[in-house]
Amino acid sequence: PASYIASLTARLEATPDDASLYVERGQWHYRRNEWGEALNDFNRVLAIDPGNAEARQYTGMVQEILDFRYKDIYNP
């Protein structure tokens, strides 16, 4: 997986406005629980193509994961 992400990064350097490559790399980061990198890629997609439903959905899922609080830990 790391080598595939590196190849996607190299392809993105050649074509920095290819939203589909950012979505693909973001999905790989998401699968590896790399939330910050995934969110950065999906936000980049939305900057290129604001109507991209897939990137918007992934962004929402990552935000939900990052916003989660286990409230019972604060109430003994």
C-alpha positions as CSV (number, residue, x, y, z in Angstrom):
1,P,0.0,0.0,0.0
2,A,2.7,2.5,0.8
3,S,4.4,2.1,-2.6
4,Y,1.0,2.5,-4.3
5,I,0.4,5.7,-2.4
6,A,3.8,6.9,-3.4
7,S,3.0,6.1,-7.1
8,L,-0.2,8.1,-6.8
9,T,1.7,11.0,-5.3
10,A,4.1,10.9,-8.2
11,R,1.2,10.9,-10.6
12,L,-0.3,13.8,-8.8
13,E,2.9,15.8,-9.1
14,A,2.6,15.4,-12.9
15,T,-1.1,16.3,-13.0
16,P,-2.0,18.3,-9.8
17,D,-5.5,19.1,-10.9
18,D,-6.7,15.5,-11.4
19,A,-9.4,15.1,-8.8
20,S,-9.8,11.4,-9.4
21,L,-6.3,10.7,-8.2
22,Y,-6.9,12.7,-5.1
23,V,-10.0,10.6,-4.4
24,E,-8.1,7.4,-4.9
25,R,-5.2,8.4,-2.7
26,G,-7.7,9.7,-0.1
27,Q,-9.5,6.4,-0.1
28,W,-6.2,4.6,0.6
29,H,-5.4,6.9,3.4
30,Y,-8.9,6.4,4.8
31,R,-8.5,2.6,4.7
32,R,-5.2,2.9,6.6
33,N,-6.8,5.2,9.3
34,E,-4.7,8.1,8.2
35,W,-7.5,10.6,8.8
36,G,-5.5,13.9,8.4
37,E,-4.0,12.8,5.0
38,A,-7.4,11.5,3.8
39,L,-9.2,14.7,4.8
40,N,-6.6,16.8,3.1
41,D,-7.0,14.8,-0.2
42,F,-10.8,15.0,-0.1
43,N,-10.7,18.7,0.7
44,R,-8.4,19.2,-2.3
45,V,-10.9,17.3,-4.5
46,L,-13.7,19.7,-3.3
47,A,-11.4,22.7,-4.1
48,I,-11.0,21.3,-7.6
49,D,-14.6,20.0,-8.1
50,P,-17.0,21.4,-5.4
51,G,-19.8,19.1,-6.7
52,N,-17.9,15.8,-6.1
53,A,-20.4,13.8,-4.1
54,E,-17.9,11.0,-3.2
55,A,-15.3,13.4,-1.8
56,R,-18.1,15.2,0.2
57,Q,-19.3,11.9,1.6
58,Y,-15.8,10.8,2.7
59,T,-15.1,14.2,4.2
60,G,-18.2,13.9,6.3
61,M,-17.2,10.4,7.4
62,V,-13.7,11.5,8.4
63,Q,-15.1,14.5,10.3
64,E,-17.5,12.2,12.1
65,I,-14.6,10.0,13.2
66,L,-12.5,13.0,14.3
67,D,-15.4,14.6,16.2
68,F,-16.3,11.5,18.1
69,R,-16.1,11.8,21.9
70,Y,-16.6,9.0,24.3
71,K,-18.7,10.9,26.8
72,D,-19.0,8.1,29.4
73,I,-15.3,8.5,30.2
74,Y,-15.9,11.9,31.6
75,N,-18.9,10.8,33.8
76,P,-17.6,8.2,36.2
